[in-house]
Amino acid sequence: MRAPHHIPTHPYPYYDEEPERPAPPSHRRSRRRPRRGRFALRTVASLLVLAAFLTLADRWAVLYAEHRAAETLKDRLRLTAAPEVEIDGFPFLPQLVGKRLDSVKLTVPDVAADRVTLAAVSATAHDIRLDGDGPTSVRGARVPELDGDVLLSFADMNRELGASQVTFREAGRDRVAVRGTLPVAGHDLRLRADVRVARDGERGVDTRIGGMRLDIGELATYRPGTRASEGLHLTPGSAAALARETRRARALLAVPSVVRALGVPDSTVREAQRSDAALSRLTGRPEFVRGAMRLNLLDLALAHPELLDRLGLDPALLGALSRLTRPVLADRLSLGFRLPEPPSGELRLRDVRVMKEGIRVRVKGSGLAVGP
């Protein structure tokens, strides 16, 4: 009988002694790494908070300086409203300490300029030098260079000059079309005019009024001036209607000055006064209609006021039109203005252009000073 197989009872039968067990991993180093990470995070967070605080302080200083500058400019320039001031450049405090700003943007709304109001005057000053003993005692500033932009808006002109009856709109790079109605002696006359805008010297904008015309319904057209084509004249339709109306035609032919202006022989006039057929032959000629349109009704009314009623014209209206001369009407439509002369330095116009929103003028300044 075989001996039973020997099963060793020692857990490590082939070793004299139990092998050394590996030491458990040490977590001491892993604990130090998170502490160092948290310290770095705290440092970064502190730096970010400090940077945010400095940025906030810098921006607060900018806002305060902009507000003080706006109030100072309002008082010294005698403006109705405080302008908008925007100081460029970051950071601001070092610029203030160094008494030198990179650039400052200025926007002044609603500036009075002669008969019109400038919708907005915007300018950017460069390399501003501050005058004062310290950052908190700035007394003034020197502006070596300034670029500006002036807008005379059509909306303001329509409100101020047109009184909601006359409108201004772009008609070209240097032209403005004026359309609307003009009340004269109780009559609303249709107004048409063309305004040419140009620079007047280095600080002014000049406007030249052309094509001025007032329509009295479909009856007559008034063009102020002393030339033959100017004055008060019948329209083609009313002149043709006059030729067809026997009573008015005979009344017109009864005036010797009219007969001479029409160039009609006296014998022909006498025959036309006696015979309706002869009158029809005379007034039916195209020459008669053209001659009637050349008559200046203002001159005719002064010499023969009795003809006014027969022609359908109001005597009060003709009297008012005789006083509405070209200079008077041009002054009503004038859009010109001049820039104020600065106490120091130069402020001049560079370019004038008519655009959809209005008349835009570019301004250039140098050697300007603000303050005492």
PyMOL commands that set and color helices and strands:
alter all, ss='L'
color gray80, all
select helices_A, chain A and resi 28-77+93-97+154-160+236-244+246-253+256-262+266-274+276-283+286-294+297-303+307-311+315-323+326-333
alter helices_A, ss='H'
color red, helices_A
select strands_A, chain A and resi 84-87+100-113+116-132+138-153+166-172+175-184+187-200+204-216+220-223+231-234+337-338+346-354+358-370
alter strands_A, ss='S'
color yellow, strands_A
deselect
rebuild
show_as cartoon
